[in-house]
Amino acid sequence: MVRSVQHDMLPQSAHDDVARQQFVVALKQGLSRTVRSTNKQLFEDVVAPDAASKIGKLPDDRDSIRTAMYAHPAYRSWSTLHRSAQELMWTSVADVVARDSERLQSQAAKLTQPAKQRGSLELDSTVQAPRGVANLDIHLQTGGYMLDRNPDDVAAGVLYEVGGNLYAFGQGLGKHDSKAAHVQRFLAEKFPQLKPKRILDMGCSAGSASVPYALEFPAAEVHAIDVAPGMLRYAHARAESLGARVHFHQRDAADTKFPDGYFDLIVSHNMMHEIPDSTRRGMLKETWRMLAPGGVGVHQDVPLQFKGLSEFQKFEFSWDTLNNNEPYWEVYASADLAADAKGAGIPDAQVYVGNLPQATQSLPWFVTVITKPAA
């Protein structure tokens, strides 16, 4: 399934809304592709020599590089514009969602009528989100990931899907750079014998990755979990609109409540960099516990690992922690995922950590793959 697939839970955008969003995408592409690419040259040719003349040595770690770079007006200008573009992106979506909110809630109610729905939705108000997720507007998303204004609210999911697509296009990703599609391709190549009867999508957010698994494996029982009720309401209605049978649950990835050995396939998409160490390690432990003999777990994420990077590259990645409300961005980047898996009781031979190229080669996804030996 391609990115930005059309369905009945998308907000209705006017011509001016689309034009505004296209401008934001073009602005973000320009700032990322053109201006950001000159920051390293700025550091090497201007900032580092200037800092060395003042403090007697070249900035040689990400903190001293950050201090020196933020002291230069050219970098501060880029950083300000980059942050402003992210804010403009969310505003361009939030205005449309606010205008269309009542219709979207009504549409969700129609799509999820008990007599007509294919899947299901289970909410549990006792489930707690990590503090960094609950108390911040992650990615600067309007209202935050946990936005939940009333018992029928779906705004968090609408914002996440539409804004997320704009963000991806602004980063240069194409319509065929679907995370689920790439993991499915990886599974078909590496595990052609896998015919899952039960599938779990961990940290499903708006459900854009959950649906492709239900459509690819129509005979499978597909479950998806997340901590955010507004995301789950939207994901449920979205799946129904696309004819996909998915059972959504408000549950903690580190304590899922599912039985041992229940799933043949467990996946997650861009989740690991959004959670603290304790949740990530618990998620890996749960993956191993829940996998059936012969089962496969694939946790896909962004290629953000500090190992092997220069100090300048580490500084570059740290921008999102400081300016884009990504509290666990560098926590994930500093993690040893193979060691985490071993600590979760998973034998070394059953773990693979490495890159997964995208179809358009615009960015290599990162994957942690766990395999359970057949009985």
Summary of the structure (lengths in Angstrom):
residues: 375
radius of gyration: 21.2
end to end distance: 33.0
largest distance: 73.7
contacts: 1282
relative contact order: 0.13
helix: 50%
strand: 14%
